[in-house]
Amino acid sequence: MIFCPKCGMLMYPEKKESEIRLTCRNCGHKENLPSAHKEKFIVKKEIEHSPKDKTLILEDGQELKAMPTMKVACPKCGNTTAYYWQVQTRRADEASTTFLRCTICKHTWRIY
């Protein structure tokens, strides 16, 4: 981590073409990344996905029979067994969402 020489706040990287510059979000001070840090410095970019990219489509058939089951009551028919799978629908630091599908009526619901 590199701190601003003017105000002491954390400097954030900005990649401009092939050069990495550090910018203070507090006072606006900018400077080039020191050459001693270039080999150790990694710039990450968070990519947002549309809801369509996160959609999991399960067809009826063989795929469901291979899935694990759990004992839970179906809210639609009262059956006590459901297939389940987990999907990371929110940020990586939050818990994944568990989807359940009734083994009899095929009703699908989720647990956060």
N, C-alpha and C positions, 0 to 999 in steps of 0.2 A: 504494500500500500504506500502511496505517495501522498503527502499532505501539501497543501498550498503554502508557499513561503510568505504570502501576504496576510492570510487570515487564519491559517492552521486547519482548515477544513479538508476533507478528503477530496482528492483530485479524481475525476472520472475520465476514462478514455473515450476518444472519438477517432474513428478511422476515416481518414481522408485519402482516398486512392491507396497508395502503398505506405503512407506515413501515419503513425499514431501520435495524436496530440492529446495532452491532458488538459482538462478544463475544470475549473473550480465553479461549482454551481452556486456558491454563496456570493463570491465577489467578481466572478467572470474572468479571473486571471487564466491565461493560456500559456502553455509551454510545450516544447517537444519532449517526447519520452526520452529520458537519458539512455545512451547506448548501452550502458551496463545492465539495464533492465529489459532490453528488447528481446533477449533470448528467453527470459523467464515470463514474459508478459503474454497473456492469452486474452483475446477479445471475443466475447460470446454475444450472440444476438438471439433474443427470445423470439420464436416464431409462433404466431397466432394461427390457429386452424379454425376453419368454419365448422359449424355444427354438422354439415354433411360429411366432412372429413372424419369426424368422431363417431359417425353412425356405424353400428355393428349390425349386420343383417344376418339372421340365422334362418335357414330354410328348414322346413319340417323334414324329418327323415333321419338318416344314420347319424348325423352330427350330434343330435341331441342325446341319443342313446349312449354315446361315449362320454357325455359330460357328467360331472359329479352331482350327487343329489344331497339334499338336506331335508330334515324333518321340520316343516313349517306349514302352517295352515294357509291354504289358498283363500284369498278374500272373496273369490267368486263362487267356488263350488264346495269349499271346506275340505278338499283332499289334503292329506298331511305330508305329501312328498312333492318336492319341486327340484328341477334342475337349477343350477346356479352358475354364474360366471361373473368375473369382476372386470371393470373397465375404468381407466383413469380419466374421468370426465371433467375434472377440475384441475387446478394447479398441482404440480408434482409434490408440493409440501402438504397437500391435503389428502385425506383418506380417499381411497378408490370407492366407486359406486358398485354395489352388488345387485345384479339383476337376477330375478327368479322367474321360472316358467313352470307352471303346474304340469305334472306328468299326465293328467287326465284331460282337463279342458283347454290346456295350452295358454291360459291367461298369463300375461307377463306383467310383472311389477318390479319395483326397485326399492332398495334400502340404501340410505346414505350413510 
